[in-house]
Amino acid sequence: MQLHTWFIYFLAAVGLSLSPGPNGLLALTHGALHGRNRTLFTVAGGAVGFATIIALSMFGIGTLLQSSLLWLAILKWLGGAYLVWLGIQVWRAPPIAALELQPAVVRIGGWTLFRQGALSAMTNPKAILFFAAFLPQFIDPARSLALQFAIMAGTFVGIEIVTEVFIASLAQGISRWLARVGRGFNRVCGGIFIAIGALLPLRT
């Protein structure tokens, strides 16, 4: 992957990680209820879940592209349209409400937190559709698919871990801040998706 292509992917991954979603909200909730250290189990589960989705999406797409490069162009345009639609949905989404922090009554085991994080990522249809639409914009059929997977999955998972740990560490303050300025924040993230969806299919 060329450096400028990776940089575009990096910015898009940051936008996806920062936009409202089940795993970010789960990290926010678990951070408030169980503290940052125990929420690391949740974050680790989410990282495994996202890596699994990326692997299934990427290698499935790669197999399809081996039959015809026409599919690459089709996937790019369909994916671009989906990203624009997703951006509009994020733009219009209401801000999340501030969490009412209550002490955790029952101490939840690390494996349970890990499983919740993984299932939250792997069962999120928006994430599955997003990566199916998103990855074709960056796949180069002439290069090693395994190496591209390592770069893309490593980049996104790394960003997601940093973001979720940050959210969990500052759960109370972040939830109240998003309750105040969340609508504007959603519009920034939605605008990023709309721009990606509109511009990336035009890349040669």
N, C-alpha and C positions, 0 to 999 in steps of 0.2 A: 504494500500500500504506500503510495506516495505521501510525502509529508503534508502537502496542502490538503489532500483528500482526508488524511487522518485528522487534521485540524478541524475541518468541517464536521466530520463525524463526532469529534470531541465536543464541539459546541452544541451539536444536536443532542448528544447524550446528556450533557449538563442540563439542557432545557427539559428533557424528558424526566430526569431525576428530580429536578426541582418542582415540576408541575404536580398538582394535587393527584394523589393516587392511593390505592389501598396500602401499599407497603410503607409509604411515608407516613400515612395516618396511623398505621400500626406501630411504627417506631415512636411516633409522638405519644400515643396512648401508653405503650409499654414503658417508655422513658418516664412518663409521669407516675405510673403505678408501681413500677418495679425498680426504677433507677437505671442509670446508664450502663453499669457493668452487666447486669442481668439482661438488658436489652441487646447486648452483643450477641446473644444466642439467636434472638429474633433477626438481627441484621445478617448473621451468618446464614441462616435459613433462607432469607430472601436472596442472598448472593448466589446460593446453590440453585435456587429456583430460576432466577434470571439466566444463569449460565446454561441451564437445561433448555429453557425456551429458545435462547439464541442458537444453541447447537442444533435443535430440531428444525428450527426455521432455516438456518443457514445451509445445513447439509441437505435438507429437503429441496431447497431452492437450487443448490448446486447440482443435484441430480437432475432436476428439470432442465437446467441450462445446458447440460451436456447434450440434450437432444436437439436443441435449436436456440440460437442466439436471439431469434425473434421473441422468445419468451422473456428475455431480459428487458427488451423495450416495452413489452406489454406489462410486465410486472412493475417497471418503473412508473409508467403512467397511471396504472391502477393504484399503485402505492402512493404516488403523489396526490391523487384525488382523495385518498383516504386520510392522508396527513392533513390536508386542508380542512376536511370535515372534522377531524379530531381537534384541530386548532380552534375551529369555530365553537365546538362543544366546551373546550377549556375556557375560551374567552367568555362564554355566557354562563359558566358555572358560578354559583353563589360562593362567597367566602365561607371557609369552615368556621364553626363556632368555637369559641374558647373552651378549653377543657375545664370541667369542674373537677379539680384534683382531689381525689379521695385516697387515703392510705389503702394499700392492698391488704385485704383480709386474709386471703389464702396465698401462701407462697407457691408459685407455679414453678415446676421443674424446668431445668434448662432444655431438656429434650422437647418438652411441650412448647416452649417458646420458639425453639428452632423449627419445629414442625409447622407452627402457625405462620412463621415467616416464609417458609418454603411454599406452603400451600397457597398463601396469599399471592405470591408471585406466579405460581404455575397455573392457578385456576382463574387468573384475571384475564377475561377474554380481550380486554383492550390491549393488554401487554402482548398477547399472542398475535393479535391483528397488527399491532404497531410494528413488531419486529418483522413480520412477514412482509409488511409494506416498506419498512425502513431499510432493511439490509440489502435488497437488490440495488439500491442507489449507490452502494459502495463496493459490491463484489466485482472482482476482476476475474473472469473465467480463465484467463491465460495464466494466472498465478496460483500458487498452492492454496487450496481452500482451507487446509488445516492451519497454515500460518495466518491466514486472514482471520480465521475464527479465533485464534489465540490473541491476536491484536484487538479485535473488536470486542470479544467477550471480556478480555482483561481490562480494557479501557472502561467499558460500561460498568462492570462489576466494581472496579476500583472507585469510580465516581459515586456509584450508589452506596457503597459502604461508607465513604467519607460523609456523604449527605445525610444518611440515616443516623450515623453516630452523632453528628452535629445536632440533628433534630432531637434525638433522645437526650443529649446532654443539656439542652436548653428548652426542654419540653414546655415548661410553664410560660416562659417569656415568648417563645415562638407562637404558641397557640393564641395568646392574647394579641400578638402583633398581627397575625394572619386574620384574626377576627376584625381588626381595625382596617387593614389595608389589603385584605385578601382579594377583593375584586380587581383592583389595579394589578396586583401580582398575577392573578389568573390571566389577565389580558396580555401582559408581557409574555408569559409562557405560551398562550394561544397564538400570539403574533409570531413567535419563533416557529411554531409548527406550520402555520400558514405559509410563511416565507420558504421554509424547507420544502413543503409539498409543491409549491409553485415553481421553485427554481431548480431543484435537483433533477427532475426528469429531463431538463433541457441540457444538462451536462453531457458532453460527448466522451 
